[in-house]
Amino acid sequence: MKNSLFIGLSALLCFSTSFVSALPINSTAVGLVRRTQRKTDSGLTVSNVPSDWPDDATLTRVLASAPGKAFFWTGRNGGVSVEGKALLVAKAQGGNTLEGTLSSGGVIMPDFDFGNPETVRIWTVASKTFAELASGDSFVVTGRSTREGNIFHKDELPRLKRNRRINKIFKIDSTTARRTLVFDRNAGKLDAAANEANLRRDACLAKPPQLTIPRRSNSFRRDLSPVEKRAAPAARNQRRKAAAAPACPLPGAAQNKKVVPRSATASKVPRERTFPAGGKKPAAKPPAQKRKVARPANRPKRAPGKAAPPRKRTTPVKKPKKAAKPATKARGKPRKRR
């Protein structure tokens, strides 16, 4: 009995050791990590193995962009990130986003995880490098809701403003495709809020791109917490109460005609009639007499101060129905020939 038990435990230990050694693991990671890779909405490959992640020199080499072709993004629309929509907008304008540039360069990035400081550091370095190497006009695609302390407002926007090669920064609404100027270096002030009256002006895109993308199933997406589930209906109600954003008119579409209320228009005064010299003003026409209608016979005239008598109702006389003749045996017999 003891020998058979010892043989069974030895076989189980050998099998588990060979199975674990066959798994693709990272020797530098803490514990045994199963290698997993997936594609994001931008086509970027993310991995959980640190040996696949790039270094700072690789990011600096890959993230160089042409003037006016750098597109950033921040925010969500109903819980869905605008990363995919930002890539569509950038491709329509001949540019690219951070994730699209990394995907084109064949770089494998880590999946962003707040609990892993190394992944946060790599993504922060990539965002800062992308903003520092941008030039010309830059664009940011925004969603309806943004996270407090997001990477764009914390890391990318300050470096874009300090970058002397950046001329203007435009904000593009992901729902209406409306473009708004939020920063102009020639205005003399770095803070757009300090000179908002002169810096903010709206301009529609010449060719608004298609802003709908198929939603992909993501097995790595975590479930919403109870606090987020309660906050979602409140955010929807707040958006319903807010004024709707003006939609971008399509090219060549007829503009709505301005309606002027009748109270705002001046009333037309009829012109005064003129008469020949020495002539007399024609006499006014007598008021038209009302046409008299003959009173029906069944409606007597009411005496003053008294109520009118009730009208006599005449009911039609119902004629009795003719009784059907009883059937006889002679009816229906053929007539005899003469």
C-alpha angles and dihedrals in degrees: 000000000000092000093052091048091050092050092050094050091048092052092048092050093050092048094050091047093052091046094052093047090053093057117098101244137165114244093204095053123094107258126342113323121191111224109244129174132180141172123246126214088270093054093253116147115228125190137186095218114097092211089068094054120101127242126234094263091056092051092051091051096047102039098063109123136190119255112283094006101098114108124185130188140198137171141032139260111220094333094314118111118240091224093109094045091049090055091051092050091047093049091049090055094043095255138105141223129233093263092045092051092050091048092050090051093052093242119156111214130194120256106260108255124171090204093059112068093195094059091048090050094050094049091046091052090048092050093047092047092049091052094045094050095047120106140181116016118353129198134207123198111212134197131214093262129033131194117245109252094017120173096251097056094036103043114004104043096051091050092047090054092048092046105100091201091065113092104176139002119212127194117214119199109226093212102045101022088229115156120215128186108231102165134030120177093200090060089078097237129088094202110078092196091059092060100025096141092061099035103048115080128142126230127172121230115256091229111018107206126230105274100193120098129177112260110240124210111250117195091189094060111111125226120259117262120237090257092053091047090055092044095053097069090044091053091049092051091049091052090050092054093047120089114266116254113248110258120234108252116236118247111271094010117144113254119235113263114246109247115215114201117238091239091061095053120086114248114245113246113213112242118252117257117241126210130201119266111281092010124131127236108255116249117261116259115251115250114270114261118238114247112247117229120206113249113239118246095242092055109073121200113265118238115234112266095015132096117252114258116251116269117255113245116211116205117204116248111250113227114220115248117248113253115241114251114248115254115254131202091240092061112095097021116130116253117249120246117243 
